[in-house]
Amino acid sequence: MITMLVVHRMVPDPGKPWRYEPYPRLRGAARTAAFVTGGPVMLAAAMADQLAYPVIRRSGRGNAYRVLARKRVR
């Protein structure tokens, strides 16, 4: 996820109507190159996430929202 956000930040989508880009084809090629280059990193991050999921699930500490929102019972 972070890798995808970094790639989006480095090379924004030239097809957005509110973005004026002087060379849209060049920007499109740069965006494609950035995603092709960042693709293996995104794939590795997704695989690491899937491999870590069972370990995190068993430890009981996987959901930050649940830990923050847990009500203390007395």
C-alpha positions in Angstrom: 0.0 0.0 0.0 2.7 2.4 0.9 4.6 1.6 -2.2 1.6 2.3 -4.4 1.0 5.6 -2.6 4.7 6.6 -3.2 4.4 5.7 -6.9 1.2 7.8 -7.2 2.9 10.7 -5.5 6.0 10.5 -7.7 4.1 10.3 -11.0 0.5 11.5 -10.7 -2.2 10.4 -13.1 -2.0 12.6 -16.2 -5.5 11.8 -17.2 -7.2 13.8 -14.5 -9.1 16.7 -15.9 -7.9 19.2 -13.2 -4.2 18.4 -13.9 -2.6 20.3 -16.7 0.4 18.5 -17.9 2.4 19.9 -20.8 3.5 16.5 -22.1 0.8 14.0 -21.3 2.3 11.1 -23.3 5.6 11.5 -21.6 4.0 11.6 -18.2 1.9 8.5 -19.1 5.1 6.7 -20.1 6.8 7.7 -16.9 3.8 6.5 -14.9 3.8 3.2 -16.6 7.5 2.8 -16.1 7.1 3.7 -12.4 4.4 1.1 -11.9 6.4 -1.6 -13.8 9.4 -0.8 -11.7 7.4 -0.7 -8.4 5.3 -3.7 -9.3 7.7 -6.3 -7.8 8.0 -4.3 -4.6 4.2 -4.1 -4.4 3.9 -7.8 -5.0 6.5 -8.6 -2.4 4.7 -6.4 0.1 1.4 -8.1 -0.6 3.0 -11.5 -0.2 4.6 -10.5 3.1 1.3 -9.2 4.3 -0.4 -12.5 3.5 2.3 -14.6 5.0 2.3 -12.5 8.3 -1.5 -12.6 8.6 -1.8 -16.0 10.3 0.9 -15.1 12.8 -0.7 -11.8 13.6 -4.1 -13.4 13.8 -3.0 -16.0 16.3 -1.2 -13.5 18.5 -4.3 -11.5 19.1 -2.6 -8.2 18.5 -3.5 -7.7 14.8 -6.3 -5.2 14.8 -5.2 -1.8 16.0 -8.7 -0.5 16.1 -9.9 -3.3 18.3 -7.0 -2.7 20.7 -7.8 1.1 20.9 -11.5 0.7 21.1 -11.6 -2.1 23.7 -13.7 -1.2 26.7 -12.2 -2.1 30.0 -14.5 -4.3 32.1 -14.2 -4.1 35.9 
